Amino acid sequence: MEKENVSSTSSGYMGVVMLLVFLALGICGLVLFNQYVTGIVVSMLCFIAVIFTALGLIVVNPNESSVLVLFGEYKGTIKTNGFFWVNPFLIKKRISLRARNLNREPIKVNDKLGNPIMIGCVLVWRVKDTFKAAFEVDDYVHFVDIQSESATRKLAGHYAYDNFDDEQKEITLRAGGEEVHLALERELSERLTMAGIEVMEARISYLAYASEIAGAMLRRQQATAVVAARTKIVEGAVSMVELALDQLSKKNVIELDEDKKAAMISNLMVVLCSDKDTTPVVNTGTLHQ
């Protein structure tokens, strides 16, 4: 398989000089020898040479390239910016070397658990090998678009959207962060190498549950958050009750039997774990009433 090679070219200003010489010869031939058939023929040949010389002039802008093909044979690539003159019979195909952005619209896919989700990605890429970009694929821009969608679908199938039970158990799309982005970059790089494309950066730009399950998953997230909050509250309440009983015992503030301790613990737990402000009840009788 052929590889990209940088073509050697002549200065475009030399081509301009040749063009002016042929043009001057053609005009002189018509003016001085228009009465001779030979002079007219020579002038016509000079004008044809002017046209062919002009066809060989090419300007390559910064971060652009020109792939040269002669009768179906790859002759090289011009990557140096400037003004050049090449063989007029060469077909010149311009390929930009600038970095480009691809912001894909969110697509509906299934995650690792089979849940339908909406996921979109943004890709920064550029052409690295002009030979592969020009000849290995039909349309390298369309190729990048299609392969980015395919890579996004594959990525979503390897990870779950979220892990409600244990967020540290496995990597998820929502919480995977840099590791998920690196996995997407690797997948895209493998797919786009054959087209001579370099993946500079790839990121998930949009991630959400599909509309048909979004409501149910939102309620599940809320329930998970409530359970986690309640767990923390209970842990804190138990610690506070333990501390209160320990301090009362050490300072001999009051002697509590098992029944009184149970009643006190029950009251403290209600006060500390309630999601609303408790209403105190003033006991105006004895302690046992």
C-alpha positions as CSV (number, residue, x, y, z in Angstrom):
1,M,0.0,0.0,0.0
2,E,1.3,3.4,-0.9
3,K,2.1,6.0,1.8
4,E,2.0,9.8,1.8
5,N,5.1,11.4,0.4
6,V,5.9,15.1,0.2
7,S,6.2,16.3,-3.4
8,S,9.0,18.5,-4.6
9,T,7.8,21.5,-6.6
10,S,9.1,24.5,-8.5
11,S,8.6,28.1,-7.6
12,G,5.4,29.6,-8.9
13,Y,7.3,32.7,-9.9
14,M,9.3,30.7,-12.4
15,G,6.0,29.6,-13.9
16,V,4.9,33.2,-14.2
17,V,8.1,34.1,-16.0
18,M,7.6,31.2,-18.4
19,L,4.0,32.3,-19.0
20,L,5.0,35.9,-19.8
21,V,7.7,34.7,-22.1
22,F,5.3,32.5,-24.1
23,L,2.7,35.3,-24.1
24,A,5.3,37.8,-25.4
25,L,6.4,35.3,-28.1
26,G,2.8,34.8,-29.2
27,I,2.1,38.4,-29.5
28,C,5.3,39.2,-31.4
29,G,4.6,36.3,-33.8
30,L,1.1,37.7,-34.6
31,V,2.4,41.3,-35.0
32,L,5.6,40.6,-36.9
33,F,4.8,37.5,-38.9
34,N,1.1,37.5,-39.3
35,Q,1.5,37.3,-43.1
36,Y,3.2,33.9,-42.8
37,V,1.4,30.8,-41.9
38,T,4.3,29.5,-39.9
39,G,4.3,32.6,-37.8
40,I,0.6,32.2,-37.0
41,V,1.1,28.6,-36.1
42,V,4.0,29.4,-33.8
43,S,1.9,32.1,-32.2
44,M,-1.0,29.8,-31.6
45,L,1.4,27.2,-30.0
46,C,2.8,29.9,-27.8
47,F,-0.8,30.9,-26.6
48,I,-1.5,27.2,-25.9
49,A,1.7,27.0,-23.9
50,V,0.5,30.1,-21.9
51,I,-2.7,28.2,-21.1
52,F,-0.9,25.1,-20.0
53,T,1.6,27.1,-18.0
54,A,-1.2,28.9,-16.2
55,L,-2.9,25.5,-15.3
56,G,0.3,24.5,-13.5
57,L,0.2,27.4,-11.1
58,I,-1.0,26.6,-7.6
59,V,-1.3,28.4,-4.3
60,V,-1.2,26.4,-1.0
61,N,-2.4,28.3,2.0
62,P,-1.2,27.7,5.6
63,N,-2.6,24.5,7.0
64,E,-3.7,23.3,3.6
65,S,-2.3,20.6,1.3
66,S,-2.7,19.6,-2.3
67,V,-2.7,16.0,-3.4
68,L,-1.2,15.5,-6.9
69,V,-2.3,12.7,-9.3
70,L,-1.0,12.1,-12.8
71,F,-3.2,9.9,-15.0
72,G,-4.4,7.8,-12.0
73,E,-1.0,7.6,-10.3
74,Y,-0.3,9.3,-6.9
75,K,2.7,11.7,-7.3
76,G,2.8,13.2,-3.8
77,T,1.4,15.9,-1.6
78,I,2.3,19.6,-1.3
79,K,2.1,20.5,2.4
80,T,4.4,23.6,2.4
81,N,2.4,26.8,2.0
82,G,3.4,29.1,-0.8
83,F,3.2,29.7,-4.6
84,F,4.3,26.8,-6.8
85,W,4.3,25.6,-10.4
86,V,3.7,21.9,-11.1
87,N,3.0,19.7,-14.2
88,P,-0.1,21.1,-15.8
89,F,-1.4,17.6,-16.4
90,L,-1.5,16.9,-12.7
91,I,-4.9,16.7,-11.0
92,K,-4.7,18.8,-7.8
93,K,-7.0,17.8,-4.9
94,R,-7.0,20.3,-2.0
95,I,-7.3,18.9,1.6
96,S,-7.4,21.1,4.6
97,L,-5.1,20.2,7.5
98,R,-6.9,22.5,10.0
99,A,-8.5,21.2,13.1
100,R,-12.3,20.7,12.8
101,N,-15.2,20.3,15.2
102,L,-17.9,17.7,14.9
103,N,-20.8,18.2,17.3
104,R,-23.1,15.2,16.8
105,E,-26.8,15.5,17.7
106,P,-27.9,13.2,20.6
107,I,-29.0,9.8,19.4
108,K,-31.1,7.2,21.2
109,V,-29.1,4.1,22.2
110,N,-29.3,1.4,24.9
111,D,-26.7,1.4,27.7
112,K,-25.1,-1.7,29.3
113,L,-28.2,-2.4,31.3
114,G,-30.5,-2.0,28.3
115,N,-31.9,1.3,29.4
116,P,-32.7,3.7,26.5
117,I,-30.6,6.9,26.8
118,M,-29.9,9.9,24.7
119,I,-26.2,10.5,24.1
120,G,-24.2,13.0,22.0
121,C,-20.5,13.7,21.5
122,V,-18.2,16.4,20.3
123,L,-15.1,15.6,18.3
124,V,-12.0,17.6,17.4
125,W,-10.1,16.1,14.5
126,R,-7.8,16.8,11.6
127,V,-6.3,15.1,8.5
128,K,-2.9,13.7,9.3
129,D,-2.3,11.4,6.3
130,T,-3.5,13.0,3.0
131,F,-3.0,9.8,1.0
132,K,-5.4,7.8,3.2
133,A,-7.9,10.7,3.4
134,A,-7.9,11.1,-0.4
135,F,-7.8,7.4,-1.6
136,E,-8.7,5.0,1.3
137,V,-12.2,6.3,1.8
138,D,-14.8,7.8,-0.6
139,D,-15.5,10.9,1.5
140,Y,-13.4,11.3,4.6
141,V,-15.7,14.0,6.2
142,H,-18.8,11.8,5.9
143,F,-16.7,8.9,7.1
144,V,-15.8,10.8,10.3
145,D,-19.5,11.6,10.8
146,I,-20.7,8.0,10.5
147,Q,-17.9,6.4,12.5
148,S,-18.4,8.9,15.4
149,E,-22.0,7.8,15.6
150,S,-20.9,4.1,15.6
151,A,-18.2,4.7,18.2
152,T,-20.7,6.5,20.5
153,R,-23.2,3.6,20.2
154,K,-20.5,1.1,21.1
155,L,-19.3,3.2,24.1
156,A,-22.9,3.4,25.4
157,G,-23.2,-0.4,25.2
158,H,-20.1,-0.9,27.3
159,Y,-21.1,1.3,30.3
160,A,-24.2,1.7,32.4
161,Y,-25.8,5.2,32.5
162,D,-25.6,5.2,36.3
163,N,-25.2,2.9,39.3
164,F,-27.7,3.7,42.0
165,D,-26.7,1.0,44.4
166,D,-23.0,1.7,44.6
167,E,-21.5,4.5,42.7
168,Q,-17.9,3.2,43.3
169,K,-18.8,-0.3,42.1
170,E,-18.1,0.3,38.4
171,I,-17.5,3.1,35.9
172,T,-20.6,4.7,34.5
173,L,-21.3,7.1,31.7
174,R,-22.4,9.8,34.1
175,A,-19.7,9.4,36.7
176,G,-16.9,7.9,34.6
177,G,-15.4,11.2,33.7
178,E,-12.0,11.2,32.0
179,E,-11.8,7.4,31.7
180,V,-15.0,7.3,29.6
181,H,-13.7,10.2,27.4
182,L,-10.4,8.3,26.9
183,A,-12.3,5.2,25.9
184,L,-14.2,7.2,23.3
185,E,-11.0,8.7,22.0
186,R,-9.4,5.3,21.6
187,E,-12.4,3.8,19.9
188,L,-12.6,6.7,17.4
189,S,-8.8,6.7,16.8
190,E,-9.0,3.0,15.9
191,R,-11.8,3.6,13.5
192,L,-10.5,6.7,11.8
193,T,-6.8,5.7,11.4
194,M,-7.6,4.0,8.1
195,A,-8.8,7.3,6.7
196,G,-5.7,9.2,7.9
197,I,-7.6,11.1,10.6
198,E,-6.1,12.2,13.9
199,V,-8.5,12.4,16.8
200,M,-7.4,15.4,18.9
201,E,-10.2,15.2,21.5
202,A,-13.5,13.5,22.0
203,R,-16.0,14.2,24.8
204,I,-19.6,13.3,25.6
205,S,-21.5,16.5,25.1
206,Y,-25.0,15.3,26.1
207,L,-26.3,12.5,28.3
208,A,-29.8,11.9,29.5
209,Y,-32.3,9.1,29.9
210,A,-34.8,8.7,27.0
211,S,-38.1,10.5,27.5
212,E,-40.1,7.2,28.0
213,I,-38.2,6.3,31.2
214,A,-36.9,9.7,32.3
215,G,-39.7,10.2,34.8
216,A,-39.3,6.8,36.4
217,M,-35.5,7.2,36.6
218,L,-35.9,10.6,38.2
219,R,-38.1,9.1,40.9
220,R,-35.6,6.4,41.5
221,Q,-32.8,8.9,41.8
222,Q,-34.8,10.9,44.3
223,A,-35.6,7.8,46.3
224,T,-31.9,6.8,46.3
225,A,-31.0,10.3,47.5
226,V,-33.6,10.2,50.3
227,V,-32.4,6.8,51.5
228,A,-28.8,8.0,51.5
229,A,-29.8,11.2,53.4
230,R,-31.8,9.2,56.0
231,T,-28.9,6.8,56.5
232,K,-26.6,9.7,57.4
233,I,-29.3,11.2,59.7
234,V,-29.8,7.9,61.6
235,E,-26.0,7.5,62.0
236,G,-25.7,11.0,63.4
237,A,-28.8,10.5,65.7
238,V,-27.4,7.3,67.1
239,S,-24.1,9.0,67.9
240,M,-25.8,11.9,69.5
241,V,-28.0,9.7,71.7
242,E,-25.0,7.6,72.7
243,L,-23.1,10.8,73.6
244,A,-26.1,12.1,75.7
245,L,-26.5,8.9,77.7
246,D,-22.7,8.8,78.3
247,Q,-22.6,12.4,79.5
248,L,-25.6,11.9,81.8
249,S,-24.0,8.8,83.2
250,K,-20.6,10.4,83.8
251,K,-21.9,13.6,85.4
252,N,-24.6,11.8,87.5
253,V,-27.2,14.3,86.4
254,I,-30.0,11.8,86.7
255,E,-30.4,8.1,87.4
256,L,-32.2,6.3,84.6
257,D,-33.4,2.8,84.7
258,E,-33.8,0.7,81.5
259,D,-37.4,1.8,80.9
260,K,-36.5,5.5,81.2
261,K,-33.5,5.0,78.9
262,A,-35.7,3.4,76.3
263,A,-38.2,6.2,76.5
264,M,-35.4,8.8,76.3
265,I,-33.8,7.1,73.3
266,S,-37.2,6.9,71.6
267,N,-37.9,10.6,72.1
268,L,-34.4,11.7,71.0
269,M,-34.6,9.5,67.9
270,V,-38.0,11.0,66.9
271,V,-36.7,14.5,67.4
272,L,-33.4,14.0,65.6
273,C,-34.7,11.9,62.7
274,S,-38.0,13.7,62.0
275,D,-38.1,15.6,58.7
276,K,-40.4,18.2,60.4
277,D,-40.0,20.3,63.5
278,T,-41.3,18.4,66.5
279,T,-43.9,19.9,68.8
280,P,-42.9,19.8,72.5
281,V,-45.4,18.6,75.1
282,V,-44.9,20.1,78.6
283,N,-45.5,17.7,81.4
284,T,-46.9,19.6,84.4
285,G,-47.3,16.5,86.5
286,T,-44.8,14.1,87.9
287,L,-42.1,12.4,85.9
288,H,-44.2,9.2,85.6
289,Q,-47.4,10.9,84.5
